Amino acid sequence: MVGGVPVAVAVVIAVAAGLLLGRSERVYEAAVLSGSVHRHVMDATAARIGYLEAAPTERSARAGRFAESSAAARAGLDRLSGMMGPADRPAVADAGRVLDRYVTLMTGFMTVAARNDGLVNDMGRHAATLTSLTDRARHRQHASNVDLLASLTDADRRLHDSRDVVEHVHDTREALFKLRRSEGDLLAGLAVPGSRSVSIRDVQSESRALLESARQLMETLRRTDPAAVGRYPAVEAADRYVMAVEAVVGAVAALGGGSAAGTDARLADALRASTAAAAVVETMTARIQTIKSTGYSAIQDEVVQLLAYSIQANDTEQETQNVAVVALRLGQRATNAVTGRDADAAEAVVADAGLLLGVVRGLPMSPLLQDEVVAAIGNWRDSLGKTASGLRALNATLADMDQDAATMTEAARSLDETLRSEAARIGSLLTTILAVGATVGLLLGGGTAFLVARSISRPVQRLQEQMMRLADDPLAGRIDGTGRRDEFGDMARTAAFFVREIGLRERALLRAKERADLALQELRVTQDELVQAEKMAALGQLVAGVAHEINTPLGNALMGASHLSNRLEDIVRTAAGGAMRRADFDAFVTSSEEVSRLLMQNLGRVAELVQRFKQVSADQTNDERQPFDLLTCLLDLAEGLQPSWRRAGHALHIDCPERLVIDGYPRVLTQILTNLVVNSLLHGYEDGRAGTITLQARAPDEDTVELVYRDDGRGIPPNHLDRVFDPFFTTRRAGGSTGLGLHIVYNLVTARLGGRVTVDSEPGRGVRFVIRFPRRVVGSPIPAPIPALTL
């Protein structure tokens, strides 16, 4: 009854809607086809744009896409013409004619574009040829400039050499004239006693100056013109003149200033020899000066001419370089014009290329190369001119195609709007019919449904109340209605089954929980027992290690004490019997001294072992927390350990920034680094081999300090690397090592500084320890249990 009324209303609505849906389906199909035509037209337009923007090698794919899209649009228009009414068919036919013209224009456009692509390729080849030719011209001119520079450099060197020779000749002649003048003054003093203006010492000084000037002149000739050294023996000539002057001075000194100087034969001979020797020096230096001055002037003229050639060659090279630059710029402008299809810009580039031709023809370069450059520019300009004409044709075709594309788009849009309006009208009518029919059906079916619903809702509500009560308390009672034979009876019986099962499972869960609690308690007891057993095992291992280390020096001390006691008893008996000799007493004293030394040595060893064992516990390092500068602390450490590492020939380097202040325990840090250094000295190096130890500190951030300790010793084997921090682990127990040094380091870093330490090493490449700890140490953290053990 409830479903019959809506069914009847639905049949009436279906009959009315069926008629409208047939028409709506045809309109919808036409609208879809119109949209498809519009989409294909847009795809063809996009393919045309892509064809323009694509590289020449990729245009064939875009052309194929245009053909497919235009063919699909034409087929859609043909189908749409058969579906439209008589009033709309002329618009479809006009759109088809425009599409056919659009395809024809595109075919012509692709033909012109292909021709332009060929012209652009020709331009590229001509541009490459032009670039290669200008590079050849520039390189050739550059090589010529290099040769010219070498010639100019050689001429400049010869110019400097000639100038040096002329200067030294001038110095030699000046020294000669001074010596001649002093010689004349010396002789004039003989004629007028008491009027001598120079002394013999002055003459000797000027003689040495002449010899020095002659030696410098010969050294300059030997360096600049070795062939002239044999022709101009200036040193020998100057030396002969100096010897002649010395003879004159000797004769003057022999006369003692008397008036008989004019008649003295010795003085006359010396004066003749001096005059002849001076004439030789003056003639030789005058000849050298004349020859070198003439050469100096010739070289100056050569340098001036080379400079003029160099300026002209440099200008030619610069002009050649400018031609290459202008050619590249014209090529870029041509590329931009072709890419942007700007015919006016391309023709402007053609005009500028003509100007470049005039510049190239006026350059003083190789004629053959100049002809090749001119030909390359002319070919490139001709190709660009043809390309500009093609661009104008392309632009005209594109304008027509844009107009046709706009016409087709407008026609497709108009058809789409017409079909959408008709579809909207049919949909509005169908909506009105559905709304009226639904309202009538709801009013008729609603009254009937209300009566039926009341007969169903009451039993369901009662079952809901009982289920809510049983959810709070599964033992609250039973569920009513289990005896009914309808759907409500099935629901009641099912609910009663679930309530019973829930109660049983709840009791089973309680029992399982009790058993689990008991097992957990037993597990905790077992865990505590295992922890205690592990602690006792670790403590036993530690005590055994300590006992093993202390046993040897204590045994030695006990043996020495026993020996001393026996010797003391012997000496007492000997003294009591009155038979003591001085040799016996001396032997007793010597033996006692040796035993005492052994006792002190072994007992000191025991005390050291006990002290180091006490340091195994992190809280045994007594230190006051205070701010300190890390660099100062490291320098103090290096100074304190200097006797140890320098005695073995090692070097210790510290790399730490200044003013790195730490708020912590300086003595703890000193103890850590001391143990690392001692560990390297004992285990890292073979006897007699010097090494380098490095301490590097930095602050990765404001709250952390990182210390990196390195040595370049023998390193740690891989099988020992994981055990280096274990207590009493050592590979040199026979050498006196206890194996507690690195264990103390680990405990101090983790327990006192609150940081961590890592180690890595490779055999033969040294060891590296990295220690990171807070810049401000907080309290005294609890030592880490692994691998450190504390007492």
C-alpha atoms as one frame of an Amber mdcrd trajectory, in Angstrom:
protein
   0.000   0.000   0.000   2.843   2.386   0.913   4.735   1.643  -2.356   1.741
   1.532  -4.708   0.893   5.238  -4.620   4.431   6.432  -5.574   4.611   3.833
  -8.351   1.429   5.139  -9.936   2.676   8.716  -9.796   6.025   7.618 -11.277
   4.337   5.969 -14.259   2.521   9.181 -15.114   5.750  11.202 -14.806   7.697
   8.683 -16.930   5.260   8.875 -19.813   5.447  12.687 -19.845   9.216  12.756
 -19.425   9.870  10.125 -22.109   8.623  12.425 -24.816  10.804  15.284 -23.573
  13.896  13.087 -23.100  13.876  11.993 -26.751  14.108  15.580 -27.903  16.598
  16.385 -25.125  18.849  13.514 -26.193  19.045  14.797 -29.771  19.767  18.328
 -28.560  22.414  17.016 -26.148  24.119  14.991 -28.901  24.196  18.057 -31.145
  25.595  20.188 -28.305  28.309  17.592 -27.628  29.157  17.477 -31.338  29.267
  21.303 -31.463  31.640  21.336 -28.496  33.788  18.713 -30.198  33.994  20.857
 -33.356  34.949  23.868 -31.249  37.642  21.825 -29.484  39.082  20.558 -32.773
  39.182  24.121 -34.122  41.078  25.227 -30.989  43.443  22.266 -31.360  44.122
  23.246 -34.971  44.824  26.829 -33.876  47.171  25.575 -31.131  48.921  23.337
 -33.673  49.370  26.339 -35.964  50.894  28.375 -33.090  53.091  25.439 -32.126
  54.213  25.148 -35.738  55.387  28.755 -35.616  57.223  28.341 -32.312  58.736
  24.909 -33.008  62.208  24.303 -34.374  62.368  23.443 -38.115  63.133  19.789
 -37.302  60.012  19.515 -35.110  57.488  21.207 -37.421  56.449  18.072 -39.286
  54.808  16.667 -36.127  52.929  19.961 -35.546  51.809  19.973 -39.195  50.414
  16.453 -38.793  48.554  17.485 -35.654  47.016  20.461 -37.547  45.871  18.174
 -40.367  44.268  15.716 -37.922  42.480  18.456 -35.949  41.198  20.275 -39.055
  39.972  16.988 -40.606  38.169  16.071 -37.368  36.544  19.541 -37.238  35.378
  19.165 -40.875  33.877  15.740 -40.175  32.085  17.119 -37.091  30.580  19.976
 -39.151  29.303  17.490 -41.738  27.566  15.417 -39.040  26.215  18.526 -37.309
  24.685  19.760 -40.589  22.488  16.634 -40.762  21.299  17.066 -37.140  20.408
  20.789 -37.265  17.110  22.263 -38.365  16.617  24.209 -41.629  17.128  27.546
 -39.856  20.596  26.595 -38.474  22.080  24.714 -41.460  23.347  27.851 -43.351
  25.486  28.831 -40.339  27.042  25.343 -40.322  27.767  25.596 -44.068  29.457
  29.013 -43.625  31.662  27.593 -40.855  32.686  24.731 -43.188  33.724  27.138
 -45.962  35.787  29.200 -43.534  37.488  26.023 -42.263  38.378  24.961 -45.831
  39.928  28.374 -46.515  41.818  28.183 -43.209  43.330  24.828 -44.222  44.326
  26.216 -47.635  46.035  29.216 -46.043  47.888  26.941 -43.622  49.177  24.839
 -46.506  50.577  27.936 -48.215  51.963  29.168 -44.919  53.883  25.917 -44.382
  55.347  26.182 -47.897  56.624  29.719 -47.279  57.885  28.721 -43.800  59.862
  25.809 -45.266  61.459  28.169 -47.805  62.328  30.606 -45.015  63.833  27.787
 -42.939  66.143  27.006 -45.862  67.150  30.653 -46.097  67.778  30.764 -42.337
  70.013  27.672 -42.645  71.933  29.407 -45.422  72.305  32.453 -43.170  73.644
  30.225 -40.415  76.248  28.696 -42.716  77.306  32.099 -44.013  77.440  33.460
 -40.441  79.619  30.535 -39.346  81.921  31.137 -42.303  82.095  34.849 -41.459
  82.903  34.118 -37.814  85.628  31.649 -38.815  87.161  34.135 -41.293  87.176
  37.016 -38.805  88.788  34.723 -36.214  91.466  33.754 -38.748  92.111  37.408
 -39.547  92.272  38.317 -35.874  94.618  35.392 -35.055  96.876  36.236 -38.011
  97.069  39.885 -36.973  97.664  38.829 -33.363 100.589  36.617 -34.437 102.030
  39.529 -36.385 101.649  41.743 -33.316 103.470  39.159 -31.193 106.414  39.103
 -33.634 106.449  42.891 -33.681 106.450  42.960 -29.876 109.421  40.564 -29.799
 111.351  42.847 -32.181 110.458  45.872 -30.099 111.608  44.106 -26.928 114.957
  43.188 -28.532 115.466  46.751 -29.765 114.665  48.096 -26.321 117.215  45.736
 -24.783 119.914  46.853 -27.228 118.993  50.485 -26.559 119.493  49.986 -22.830
 122.805  48.167 -23.454 124.135  51.027 -25.611 123.061  53.577 -23.022 124.838
  51.625 -20.261 128.059  51.502 -22.291 127.900  55.235 -23.048 127.327  56.037
 -19.369 130.301  53.916 -18.251 132.506  55.471 -20.986 131.526  58.896 -19.704
 132.374  57.830 -16.121 135.773  56.501 -17.248 136.627  59.663 -19.154 135.539
  61.790 -16.186 137.798  59.753 -13.865 140.669  60.124 -16.398 140.304  63.912
 -16.539 140.189  64.183 -12.730 143.368  62.130 -12.424 145.086  64.240 -15.106
 144.097  67.437 -13.306 145.368  66.115  -9.938 148.623  65.071 -11.608 149.027
  68.607 -13.015 148.300  70.195  -9.621 150.873  67.908  -8.031 153.528  69.034
 -10.536 152.527  72.691 -10.099 153.285  72.415  -6.397 156.896  71.600  -7.236
 157.333  74.942  -9.008 155.839  77.002  -6.191 156.677  75.428  -2.828 153.851
  75.498  -0.328 151.164  76.004  -2.990 150.278  72.293  -3.511 146.448  71.886
  -3.604 146.329  68.049  -3.780 148.101  65.371  -1.861 149.633  62.101  -2.970
 146.783  60.292  -1.186 144.246  62.209  -3.337 146.064  61.106  -6.481 146.064
  57.483  -5.356 142.323  57.656  -4.573 141.525  59.008  -8.036 143.724  56.296
  -9.578 141.613  53.630  -7.894 138.443  55.399  -9.131 139.797  55.282 -12.735
 140.568  51.564 -12.474 137.079  50.843 -11.037 135.384  52.817 -13.848 137.451
  50.938 -16.456 136.475  47.566 -14.921 132.757  48.474 -14.969 133.091  49.571
 -18.605 134.666  46.243 -19.566 132.005  44.264 -17.690 129.277  46.178 -19.540
 131.002  45.512 -22.906 131.411  41.836 -21.998 127.661  41.626 -21.225 126.358
  43.663 -24.185 129.009  43.286 -26.926 131.439  40.390 -26.193 133.158  40.857
 -29.581 134.301  44.391 -28.593 136.114  43.246 -25.434 139.276  42.280 -27.335
 139.283  45.460 -29.414 139.041  47.856 -26.458 141.214  46.685 -23.515 140.198
  49.609 -21.337 141.309  47.979 -18.067 144.864  47.297 -19.319 145.169  50.852
 -20.700 143.876  52.382 -17.470 146.213  50.169 -15.442 149.248  51.327 -17.491
 148.264  54.944 -16.989 147.822  54.421 -13.230 151.272  52.806 -13.034 152.726
  55.784 -14.907 151.023  58.189 -12.478 152.474  56.203  -9.565 155.940  56.654
 -11.123 155.323  60.433 -11.332 154.176  60.494  -7.705 157.296  58.556  -6.688
 159.540  60.991  -8.518 157.800  63.974  -6.919 158.163  62.440  -3.490 161.911
  61.840  -4.142 162.505  65.465  -5.023 160.843  66.512  -1.760 159.401  69.674
  -3.258 162.721  71.222  -4.427 163.190  73.574  -7.401 165.276  71.043  -9.365
 162.156  69.244 -10.543 162.547  70.420 -14.121 165.974  68.853 -14.436 165.220
  65.556 -12.797 165.490  62.834 -15.457 163.325  60.335 -13.546 160.438  62.777
 -13.329 160.744  63.627 -17.021 160.599  59.962 -18.059 157.602  59.375 -15.777
 155.776  62.403 -17.227 156.340  61.210 -20.805 155.054  57.707 -19.954 152.062
  59.184 -18.120 151.147  61.473 -21.028 151.402  58.630 -23.556 149.301  56.251
 -21.386 146.643  58.947 -20.760 146.435  59.593 -24.516 145.805  55.862 -25.145
 142.966  55.763 -22.582 141.417  58.986 -23.885 141.604  57.817 -27.517 140.097
  54.403 -26.685 137.213  55.829 -24.648 136.511  58.497 -27.285 136.281  55.781
 -29.957 133.945  53.647 -27.855 131.773  56.680 -27.075 131.552  57.653 -30.753
 130.640  54.142 -31.898 128.056  53.476 -29.146 126.501  56.945 -29.443 125.988
  56.385 -33.161 124.470  52.940 -32.501 122.293  54.401 -29.740 120.801  56.924
 -32.175 120.172  54.217 -34.786 118.469  51.968 -32.257 116.343  54.899 -31.084
 115.140  55.425 -34.663 114.409  51.685 -34.937 112.397  51.715 -31.685 110.369
  54.726 -32.858 109.586  52.955 -36.136 108.646  49.714 -34.343 106.374  51.655
 -31.993 104.613  53.219 -34.971 104.206  49.774 -36.564 102.947  48.379 -33.242
 100.293  51.106 -32.878  99.134  50.559 -36.456  99.057  46.739 -35.995  97.161
  47.072 -32.744  94.610  49.331 -34.469  94.251  46.766 -37.252  93.729  43.952
 -34.753  91.180  46.055 -32.867  89.309  46.837 -36.076  89.305  43.138 -37.006
  87.976  42.304 -33.542  85.301  45.008 -33.978  84.256  43.428 -37.297  83.760
  40.081 -35.519  81.787  41.733 -32.714  79.587  43.692 -35.160  79.026  40.530
 -37.203  77.919  38.627 -34.077  75.583  41.478 -33.103  74.093  41.584 -36.592
  73.609  37.811 -36.435  71.814  38.119 -33.104  69.614  40.928 -34.442  68.847
  38.845 -37.531  67.940  35.839 -35.368  65.627  37.978 -33.224  64.004  39.480
 -36.346  63.394  36.053 -37.915  62.139  34.595 -34.624  59.774  37.527 -34.104
  58.834  37.601 -37.846  59.799  41.306 -37.951  60.461  42.079 -41.645  61.334
  45.753 -40.989  63.986  44.782 -38.435  65.433  42.203 -40.867  65.707  44.847
 -43.624  67.419  47.210 -41.133  69.982  44.466 -40.444  70.522  44.106 -44.222
  71.299  47.844 -44.430  73.765  47.625 -41.500  75.445  44.631 -43.175  76.119
  46.884 -46.184  77.874  49.372 -43.904  79.959  46.514 -42.443  81.042  45.570
 -45.979  82.448  49.074 -46.473  84.392  48.841 -43.184  85.914  45.461 -44.129
  86.978  46.709 -47.568  88.898  49.567 -45.892  90.874  47.370 -43.441  94.632
  46.896 -44.113  94.468  43.099 -43.994  95.466  40.243 -46.257  93.760  40.730
 -49.685  92.774  37.069 -50.079  91.367  36.876 -46.591  89.660  40.261 -47.076
  87.931  38.978 -50.252  86.689  35.890 -48.397  85.275  38.016 -45.540  83.557
  40.387 -47.988  82.035  37.429 -49.882  80.773  35.839 -46.632  79.122  39.096
 -45.499  77.551  39.590 -48.943  76.104  36.067 -49.030  74.744  36.438 -45.515
  73.159  39.804 -46.403  71.522  38.362 -49.562  70.040  35.431 -47.614  68.713
  37.793 -44.967  67.114  40.021 -47.648  65.256  37.041 -49.111  64.221  35.987
 -45.620  62.760  39.453 -44.958  60.570  39.117 -48.078  59.420  35.699 -46.878
  58.582  37.142 -43.465  56.280  39.708 -45.043  54.442  36.940 -46.906  54.175
  34.903 -43.700  52.803  37.826 -41.737  50.137  38.520 -44.375  49.090  34.853
 -44.372  48.990  34.828 -40.550  46.705  37.863 -40.507  44.228  36.112 -42.844
  44.414  32.911 -40.774  43.792  34.794 -37.534  40.669  36.364 -39.058  39.397
  32.958 -40.247  40.138  31.378 -36.838  38.131  34.117 -35.123  35.230  33.557
 -37.552  35.217  29.786 -36.947  35.415  30.253 -33.182  32.471  32.680 -33.257
  30.381  30.286 -35.395  31.090  27.352 -33.061  30.243  29.509 -30.040  26.933
  30.648 -31.620  25.889  27.047 -32.379  26.850  25.987 -28.863  24.746  28.783
 -27.307  21.713  27.887 -29.466  21.872  24.228 -28.490  22.424  25.063 -24.825
  19.372  27.354 -24.770  17.138  24.640 -26.208  18.527  22.048 -23.781  17.909
  24.426 -20.867  14.281  24.965 -21.977  13.611  21.206 -22.153  15.298  20.698
 -18.779  13.169  23.406 -17.137   9.949  21.793 -18.408  11.081  18.365 -17.251
  11.963  19.757 -13.829   8.491  21.283 -13.441   6.809  17.960 -14.273   9.005
  16.068 -11.828   8.412  18.595  -9.029   4.577  18.485  -9.367   4.494  14.686
  -9.597   6.858  14.274  -6.622   4.733  16.597  -4.462   1.505  14.652  -5.190
   3.259  11.308  -4.603   4.722  12.466  -1.299   1.373  13.699   0.032  -0.386
  10.432  -0.794   2.409   8.124   0.327   3.227  10.120   3.492  -0.115   9.488
   5.199   0.057   5.770   4.524   3.658   5.538   5.660   2.839   7.264   8.976
   0.327   4.566   9.930   2.689   1.745   9.015   5.633   3.352  10.807   3.836
   3.487  14.134   3.318  -0.295  14.034   7.085  -0.746  13.570   8.605   1.952
  15.781   7.088   0.910  19.106   8.650  -2.611  19.299  11.984  -1.196  18.050
  11.959   1.500  20.726  11.269  -1.038  23.461  14.100  -3.284  22.232  16.431
  -0.243  22.201  15.650   0.599  25.845  16.363  -2.982  26.982  19.677  -3.069
  25.040  20.812   0.201  26.645  20.031  -1.203  30.107  21.945  -4.415  29.410
  24.883  -2.450  28.067  25.319  -0.870  31.518  24.714  -4.149  33.378  24.656
  -7.454  31.452  22.872  -9.089  34.444  20.067  -6.481  34.643  17.397  -8.928
  33.327  16.176 -10.662  30.201  15.019  -9.251  26.834  11.291  -9.189  26.040
   9.872 -10.472  22.769  12.019 -13.562  22.309   8.837 -15.648  21.871   7.521
 -13.708  18.849   7.655 -15.365  15.426   8.277 -12.248  13.295  11.330 -10.127
  12.530  11.217  -8.466  15.973  11.377 -11.900  17.642  14.499 -12.774  15.605
  16.107  -9.480  16.662  15.279 -10.097  20.367  16.676 -13.651  20.332  19.885
 -12.462  18.604  20.364  -9.693  21.159  19.848 -12.145  24.046  22.532 -14.464
  22.569  25.036 -11.615  22.293  24.409 -10.476  25.888  25.023 -13.988  27.184
  28.245 -14.387  25.184  29.534 -10.980  26.380  29.068 -11.987  30.014  30.971
 -15.256  29.534  33.874 -13.534  27.766  34.091 -10.795  30.382  34.561 -13.376
  33.140  37.236 -15.140  31.021  39.080 -11.846  30.539  39.120 -11.176  34.283
  40.697 -14.577  34.944  43.311 -13.996  32.181  44.161 -10.589  33.636  44.801
 -12.086  37.075  47.148 -14.701  35.580  49.006 -12.001  33.583  49.484  -9.828
  36.706  50.960 -12.778  38.569  53.354 -13.584  35.668  54.451  -9.935  35.477
  55.270  -9.875  39.191  57.358 -13.053  38.833  59.132 -11.541  35.798  60.085
  -8.418  37.752  61.501 -10.503  40.607  63.550 -12.529  38.099  64.759  -9.360
  36.411  65.952  -7.878  39.729  67.821 -11.094  40.490  69.532 -11.006  37.060
  70.557  -7.374  37.538  72.065  -8.124  40.939  73.903 -11.135  39.539  75.304
  -9.015  36.714  76.458  -6.366  39.182  78.215  -8.972  41.323  79.901 -10.489
  38.262  81.185  -7.067  37.156  82.403  -6.278  40.680  84.206  -9.615  40.862
  85.901  -8.984  37.546  87.014  -5.538  38.709  88.372  -6.806  42.034  90.192
  -9.651  40.287  91.864  -7.190  37.954  92.928  -4.963  40.834  94.286  -7.916
  42.781  96.245  -9.113  39.768  97.821  -5.681  39.236  98.733  -5.100  42.893
  99.911  -8.657  43.608 103.236  -8.396  41.726 104.660  -5.216  43.360 103.382
  -6.350  46.802 105.078  -9.733  46.324 108.322  -8.017  45.392 108.045  -5.729
  48.437 107.331  -8.703  50.730 110.306 -10.622  49.331 112.566  -7.581  49.878
 111.293  -7.121  53.444 111.912 -10.827  54.191 115.416 -10.621  52.786 116.136
  -7.498  54.825 114.815  -9.193  57.967 117.063 -12.235  57.415 120.068 -10.069
  56.780 119.324  -8.069  59.916 119.183 -11.269  62.023 122.513 -12.393  60.548
 124.230  -9.093  61.300 122.809  -9.052  64.836 124.157 -12.574  65.532 127.531
 -11.626  64.098 127.691  -8.484  66.203 126.635 -10.394  69.353 129.414 -12.949
  68.830 132.006 -10.210  68.463 133.072 -11.467  65.042 131.768  -8.592  62.948
 134.133  -7.255  60.365 133.917  -3.977  58.531 133.463  -5.809  55.208 130.403
  -7.612  56.679 128.915  -4.319  57.846 129.595  -2.661  54.485 127.970  -5.578
  52.658 124.948  -5.326  55.019 124.645  -1.588  54.361 124.896  -2.044  50.581
 122.344  -4.851  50.608 120.036  -2.816  52.839 120.226   0.187  50.552 119.356
  -1.954  47.528 116.502  -3.676  49.326 115.181  -0.302  50.589 115.247   1.062
  47.060 113.311  -1.968  45.786 110.845  -1.614  48.650 110.240   2.060  47.908
 109.918   1.394  44.173 107.395  -1.466  44.555 105.412   0.240  47.321 105.291
   3.398  45.207 103.982   1.253  42.351 101.278  -0.111  44.658 100.338   3.403
  45.807 100.122   4.543  42.196  97.897   1.571  41.303  95.611   2.269  44.232
  95.414   5.975  43.332  94.612   5.236  39.686  92.096   2.608  40.747  90.417
   5.238  42.915  90.209   7.448  39.861  88.141   4.757  38.113  85.188   6.097
  40.124  84.090   9.334  38.443  83.224  11.052  41.714  86.800  10.691  43.028
  88.136  13.533  40.908  87.965  16.446  43.286  87.659  19.732  41.481  85.792
  22.951  41.967  83.522  24.097  39.211  84.632  27.443  37.810  84.756  29.407
  34.514  88.068  28.970  32.679  89.554  29.741  29.265  90.023  26.569  27.245
  93.071  27.830  25.294  94.901  28.749  28.525  94.083  25.329  29.994  95.454
  23.532  26.906  98.636  25.633  26.857  99.236  24.903  30.571  98.738  21.206
  29.857 101.244  21.292  26.975 103.819  23.053  29.170 103.336  20.536  31.993
 103.714  17.532  29.665 106.570  19.045  27.669 109.348  16.900  29.243 107.463
  13.700  28.322 106.721  14.287  24.644 109.848  16.302  23.823 112.169  13.736
  25.395 110.821  11.179  22.884 111.143  13.632  19.987 107.423  14.191  19.511
 105.578  17.429  18.631 102.365  18.690  20.224 100.157  21.135  18.270  97.167
  23.023  19.716  94.419  24.559  17.580  91.909  26.418  19.758  90.065  29.722
  19.256  90.672  32.517  21.726  88.158  33.499  24.416  86.421  30.110  24.421
  85.258  30.176  28.072  83.850  27.016  29.722  81.948  26.843  33.000  83.092
  23.455  34.327  85.958  21.510  35.898  89.434  22.388  34.525  91.247  19.689
  36.539  88.914  17.030  35.158  89.640  18.177  31.598  93.379  18.249  32.335
  93.228  14.687  33.707  91.380  13.504  30.571  93.876  15.005  28.129  96.867
  13.902  30.232  95.665  10.288  30.075  95.229  10.547  26.291  98.743  11.950
  25.800 100.301   9.313  28.073  98.348   6.626  26.213  99.780   7.831  22.884
 103.349   7.964  24.244 103.102   4.432  25.658 101.152   2.652  22.927 101.108
   4.821  19.800 104.765   4.969  18.722 107.588   2.543  18.289 110.829   3.227
  20.111 112.865   5.894  18.361 110.067   7.045  16.056 108.969  10.684  16.443
 105.364  11.681  15.827 102.862  14.519  16.027 100.014  14.918  18.505  97.232
  17.408  17.734  94.623  18.958  20.039  91.851  20.764  18.152  88.964  22.556
  19.895  85.900  24.303  18.521  82.364  25.292  19.479  79.832  23.792  17.019
  77.106  25.871  18.669  76.680  28.169  21.666  76.058  25.312  24.147  78.558
  22.625  23.033  82.330  22.201  22.986  84.108  19.642  20.796  87.672  18.439
  21.442  89.421  16.334  18.780  92.586  14.521  19.885  94.785  12.911  17.201
  98.112  11.158  16.930  99.834   9.716  13.849 101.105   6.558  15.529 100.539
   2.896  14.835  96.771   3.049  15.494  94.459   0.495  17.130  93.642  -2.902
  15.548  89.956  -3.329  14.602  89.470  -6.239  17.031  90.629  -4.041  19.964
  88.710  -0.870  19.039  85.529  -1.837  20.922  87.434  -2.692  24.144  89.712
   0.320  24.609  87.440   1.840  27.295  87.091  -1.430  29.268  88.825  -1.455
  32.702  92.179  -3.279  32.839  92.256  -3.918  29.077  95.820  -3.380  27.802
  98.152  -4.874  25.192 101.320  -3.965  27.165 100.756  -5.467  30.550 104.297
  -6.861  30.428 105.559  -3.299  30.044 103.821  -2.092  33.208 100.508  -0.821
  31.765  97.384  -1.325  33.912  94.662  -0.704  31.322  92.884   1.956  33.408
  93.879   5.134  31.521  91.195   5.192  28.823  88.619   3.784  31.246  89.252
   6.791  33.502  88.885   9.055  30.454  85.493   7.522  29.642  84.233   7.871
  33.228  85.391  11.490  33.563  83.832  12.544  30.238  80.476  10.884  30.837
  80.151  11.313  34.615  81.857  14.602  35.391  81.470  16.557  32.144  78.115
  15.081  31.129  79.391  14.442  27.580  80.377  11.562  25.356  83.603  10.302
  23.793  84.124   8.287  20.589  87.213   6.738  19.035  88.105   5.709  15.495
  91.380   4.392  14.164  93.023   2.485  11.346  96.214   0.439  11.781  99.215
   2.498  10.724  97.236   5.772  10.475  96.972   6.886  14.089  94.006   7.275
  16.442  91.329   9.967  16.783  89.275  10.679  19.935  86.279  13.058  19.697
  84.984  14.476  23.004  81.761  16.526  23.076  80.431  18.036  26.304  78.252
  20.973  27.379  79.902  24.370  27.487  78.235  24.889  30.863  78.470  21.660
  32.853  75.284  21.066  34.881  75.911  19.365  38.254  77.679  16.041  38.396
  75.734  13.504  36.306  75.460   9.817  37.238  78.204   7.797  35.536  77.146
   5.696  32.578  77.094   1.992  33.535  78.553   0.725  30.257  81.434   0.345
  29.804  82.469   2.366  32.910  82.359   0.646  36.329  82.354   2.716  39.536
  82.965   1.767  43.149
